[in-house]
Amino acid sequence: MQPRGLGHTDQAVTPLGLGLAALGRPGYINLDHAGDLGHGYSVETMQAHAESVLDAAWAAGIRYFDAARSYGRAEAFLSGWLRTRAIAPASVTVGSKWGYTYTAGWQVAADVHEVKDHSLGVLRRQVEESRALLAPYLKLYQIHSATLESGVLENYAVLDELARLRDSGLAIGLSLSGPQQGATLARALEIKVGGQPLFAAVQATWNLLEQSAGPMLADAHAAGMGVIVKESLANGRLTSRNQEPAFAAKRHLLAEVAGSLDVTVDALALSAVLHQPWATVVLSGAATADQVQSNVAALAVPWNSSLATLLAPLAEHPAEYWTTRSHLAWN
């Protein structure tokens, strides 16, 4: 994996990164997350498991790692791994996110897993919490799931504080979620503080099922933003473990095309994202070392316009996609 710049920042990243959403807490919405963890939920067991996946990612050449305050102990696990492995801060880029607080109490099942709050007080508290764990590795700090409805992009006190962090040397980004990702990104591109664009990077969902943000992500890339793609495997829906009857026809198409190329379904789906010209970093959500290896194989999958046309019928209407995602079970 050859390093590349993250937009106009001075940070180097790899085409494939590792997201820790499934590694830092007992419960998550990925299909068969419980199986990935082997139903081992003690802090010590999960930390050892996370470190084995991080080791596999590092050995495969991954040098970008993504966490968030709401991913349970993800930041702490990542921090411990970076330090025990004596990884030099200059050799890795870490991004994290603020705006959600983890509330599941280290349980798989909880009434509320995380609480969203994009207020100035939460930003100030969480950036210090992230820095306490991840400095000097933390290079990018993002608003977690910014939406137009949350009002965070019109909260001038928050925007000014983010600009202060930017001016102190911390790159600022935002992650997106929901069917209006494109509209939210369009607004973010307009925001300047102190005569300079506030956001250096955007993290958004794009995959073979949900492609609606593509045009705006291309615009963001053209404007100089780094583009980080999350949920490239649609929380496991674009893997062989998706056995939903309603997905049978699409699963057959994926398996048929993957088989013709002698690759796994997940490698095929990731390859589609890696070959988008605007994608800077594509996050693997791997929760096991074997999944890391399978995901990394996507880098060698040949991709062309014929494959894109062949797989175009997989795309869903954004509202349908996000409704399905909202009903995925925490496990």
N, C-alpha and C positions, 0 to 999 in steps of 0.2 A: 504494500500500500504506500503510494507516494504521497507525502504530505502536501498540503495546499493551504493557501491563506483563507481565513474565515472572513469573507467580505473585505472591507477596508481596514480591518483590525490588523494588529501585528501578531495575531495568534495563528499557529500552525495546527492543522487538524488532519485527520485521515478520512478517506471517503466513507469508511464504515466506522461508526462509533458504538458504544455500548450504553444503553439506558438501564438504570437500576430500579425502575418502578416495580418490577417483579421480584427483586432481590432483597429489598429493605424492610418488608413487612410480611406477616403471615398470610394476609388475605389480599387478593388482587383479582381482576376480572379476566385475565388471560384464560383461555380454555385449558382445563386440567392443570391449573397452577399448583393445586395441592399435590398432584403427582410429581411435578417438577421438583418440589421441595421434599418429596418423600415423606410428607406429613410430619416432618421434624421441625418443630416450631420454637424450641428454646432459643434464646438469644445467642448462646454459644454455638449451637448447631447451625443456625442460619448465618451467623458470621463466617463460620468455616466454609459453609456452602458458597456464600457470596465470594469469598476469597478464591475458591477454586475456579469459579467462573471468571473472575477478574484475571487470574493467572492465565487462563486459556485465551482470553481476549488479548492480553499483553503479548503472549507468545505468537499469536496470529498477526500481530502488527497494529492492533487498534491502539490509538493514542488520544482519542477523545472520549470522555466519560460524562454522562448526564445524570444529575440527581435532582432532588427537590426537598424542601423542608417537610413536605407532607408524605414523603416516601418512607415513613417509619424511621428506621435507623440507617437508611441508605448513605447519608452523608458520613455518619460515624464509621460504618463499615468501609467505605471508600477511603476515608482519612486514615484508618488504621492500616489498611492494605498498602497505601502509598508510602507510609512511613516505615512499616516493617520490611517492605521490599526495597527501601532506600532509593525510591524513584526520584530522580532530580526534577524539581519543578519546571525547569526549562524544557524537559522532554515530553511533557504531557499537558493537555488542556482540559480543564474541568469546567463544566457549566452547571449551575444549579438554578433553582427557581424559588420565588417567594409568592405568598398570597393565599396559600391553603395551609391549615394547621391539621396535623394528624390527630385523630380523636378516637381511634379504634381500640386503644388500650392493649395493643399486642394480641388482639383476638382476630380469628378468621371471620367470624360473624359479629357484626356490630350494627346498631341502629343507624349510626352515622360514622362513616370512615374518615371523613375530612370535612373541614369547614372553610368555606371561601370568604376571604376578607381582604380587600385590596386597599385598605386604609393606610394612611401615613404611619400610624403607630405600629401596624403589623410589619410594614416594610422596614422600619428602623429596628424593630426587635429581631426580625428574621435575618436581615443581612448581617447583623452582629453574630447571631447564632451560626450562620453558615461560615462566616470568616473565622470564628473560633475553632471550627473543625477543619476547614479546608485551606485556610491561608498557609502557604503562599501559592497553592495550586489553583485556587479559584480565579478564573479569568473572565467568565461570562456570567452575568446575573440577569435572570429573565422574570418578567411578570408571568405568573402561572395561569394559563387559560384566560387571557384577556378577551373580553367580549365588549361589544358596544353597550350591551345592557348593564354591565357592571359599573360603567361610568368611569373606570380607571383612566381612560385616555382623555378624559375631560377634567380630571382631578389635578389642578395645577400645583397644589402642594406636593403631591406624589411625583409629578413630572419634574418639578424643580429638584426634589431630593434625588431622583434618579440621575438628573444631570450633574448634580454634585458628585455622585458616585462615579459617573462617567469621567468627570474631570479629574478625579483622584486616580484614574487608571484602570477602573473596572469597566469592561465592555458591558453594555446594556442591551438586552433583547426582550422579546415577548414570545410566549407560546400561545397557540390558538386552539380552539375547540369548537365544534358545532357546525351547523350548515352555513353559518355566515362568516366563515373564516376569511373569505376574500374581502368582504366589506370591512371587517375589522382591520385587516392588513392595509387596506387602502387608506383608512384613517391614520394608522400608525405611520405610514410613509409621509404624511403631511406634517408630522410633528417635528418642530425644531425648537431647541432651547439654546439660548446664547448664540444664535445664528448658525448652529450646527444640528444636523439630524440627531435625534435622541437615540434611535435604535440602530444598533450595528448588526443585529441578527434576528431572524424569526424562526420559530420552531412550529411546524404545522403538520397536520395529518394529510398524507397523500398515499394512496395505494391503488391497486387494480380495481377496488370496489368504490373508492371515494376519490374522484379526480377533480372535483369542482374548484379547488384552490389553485390548480396549476397555472392559469393565466396570471393571477396576481403574484404567485411565487416567482414567475418569470420576470414580472415587473420589478419585484423586490431585488432579485439578483442583478438585473440591469441597473438598478439604482445604487448598487454597491453593498447591499446587505448580504451577510452570510445566510444561507438557507439550510436549516436542519430539519430533516424529515423524520417524524415519529409515526408509530403504529403502521409501519410498512407492511406488516403481516396481519393487520386488522385484529389485533388481540388473539391471534391464533385461528381466525376464520380462514386465512389463506395458507393453512397448513393441512397436512393429512389428518390431523385430529378433528377436523370439523366434519362431524357426521350428521349434521342437521338434515332431515329429509328434504326441507325446502331448498337446500343448497346442493342437492344431488347433481343436477345438470351442470352447474358451474364447477363442482368438484370433479366431475368426469372430464370436463374440458381442460381444467388445470392439470389433472393427472395425465391426460393423453398427450398434451403438449410437453410437459416435463419429461414423460417417458420417451418421447421422440428425440429429446436432447440428452437423455441419460443423466438427468439432474433431478434433485428433489423438488417438490412443489414449493417449499419455502425459498430455495435458492432461485427458482424461476421468478417468484413474486418479488423478491428483493432486487433481482437484476433489473426488473422493470423500473424501479425507483432509482437505482444507481445510475441508470443511463439517461435520466432526465437532465438536460443540459444546465438547468438552474440549481440542481441539488448539490450542496457543498458537502454535507455530512448526512448519511442515512443511518439512523439508529437501529441497531439490533436490540431486540428486547429479550435476548436469550436468557433463560433461567437455568440452563445447565451447560457444562463444558461441551457436551456433544452438540447442543444447539448452536453454540458459537462456531464450531467447525462446519456445521451444515450451512449456517448463514454466510460464513466467509467464502464458501464455495461459489456464492453468487457473483463474486468478482470475476470469475472465469467463464460465466455463462454468456454465450454469444447473444446479442440482442440486435434486432433490426426492426424496420417498419412493418415487415410482414408479420412478425410476432405480435407487435402492438395491435395490428388490425385483427389478428386471429383472436386475441384475448379481449378485445374491446367489449364484447357482450357481457363481460363480468361486471361492468360498471353499474352502480346503483344510483338512484336519485338520492341526493344528499339527505333529504329528510328521512328517507327509508333507512339509509345507512346509520344515521345517528340515533334513530329510534331503536334499531336493532342493538346498537352498542349500549344504549342506556339500559337494556334489559339483560345484558350479560351478567351472570351471577358471580358475586364475590366468592372465591373458593381458595 
